[in-house]
């Protein structure tokens, strides 16, 4: 049975974009972006997912059509507001995917204020919450060094880093996001109430394989894991590899077995 979303409001609608609306979809895949990114990073996935799946991309405060809003400053309010928007805007069944900071948001939301949980969470390029970060923090660095580190991590386009006016506009949002990600920690984390799938990059320095594999200890309802070639941004470097694995993850079990038998 499909559970409908609650009464929709303009405020909750700001959180989501559907690049290819599929109102009759069997499943909705809700994708939360990494630090500094917006819904646009997933736009190309819409036509590459199975035809019975609707892509729902997440727009966080402080970017895209929410540029005038202040970027989130703490996890509790961000997870609370995101959960409220999910309840209003996204019907069940659905799954939550997040990369890096997006995976942190998925965790905070699902173990916290969310009433109607997803069928599964898909956590990509993200250390488990009880694992210390692998690299030194950069969110307090002065502007030149901060930009240099953003360039080294390869998540921010070079054209953006080279534009002083644009960087001045985006700097508060970028620092707020990276601060949240770098300070994120739960020494005694709560287990996830739904099955978990984790993805990691073989050469990821930000979220090394062992740090991502540690999610298994928080997955009493089932755990699967996938290694993908590439660094922290394997979701761009190896997009088709990741999408192939995602297609398998979101395929119902009987259909998955039929695909395996015919391969």
C-alpha positions, 0 to 999 in steps of 0.5 A: 500500500502506498502512503500519501504525503501530508498537506502540501505547503509552499514552504515544504515544496522549496525543499524538493525538485522533480526533474522528471515527474512520475506521479504514478511511480512505484518508488521515489528516490530522494537524493540529498547533496554533499556540502556546498551542492544543490539539487542540480548535482543529481538532475542528470540521473532522472532519465537513467533511473528505472522507469518506475522510479521518480527522482526527487532531489533535495534543495537545502537552504542557502543555495539555488532558489533558496539562496536568500535563506541562511544555510543551516547552522545545526543538525537538529533544526536541519533534520527537523525541517527536512523531516517535516518537508518529507512528510508533506511532499514525498509519498511512500514508498521511498528511499533516501540517498545521500552523499557525504554531508547528504548521508549525514543528513539522511542519518540525522533525519531517519534516527530523529524526527521522521515519522514515516521512514524510508524503505532503505537508506543509501549512504554514499561517501560518508564515514559512520558517525562514531568514526573520527574524520580522516582529514584536518578541518578547513572551515575556519581557514582564511579565504585563500587557504579555504579556496585552495582546500576546496579546489583540492577536494575537487567538489567545487568547480574551478570556475567558481573558485576563480570568481571572487564575487561569486565566492564572496556570495557562496562563502557563508554557505560553503563554510556552514555546510563544511562546518556541519560535516566536519564537526559531525560526531556521535560517539555512541550513535543510534542504530538505523531503524531501516536497512542500509546500503553503503557505497565507498570510493576505493581511493576516497581520502575524506571517507576511507573504505573502513570508515564507511564500512563501519555503518554495518555496526548501525544496521541491525535491519540489514546491510549491503555495501559496494566498492566503487573505483575513484575518490570522494566524488566517485558519484561524478567520476563513476556515475554510471557505475553508481547508477547501475548499483542503485538500480539493483538496490531499488529493484524489488527483491523478486525482480532482482532475482529474475535479473540475476537468473537471466544474466 
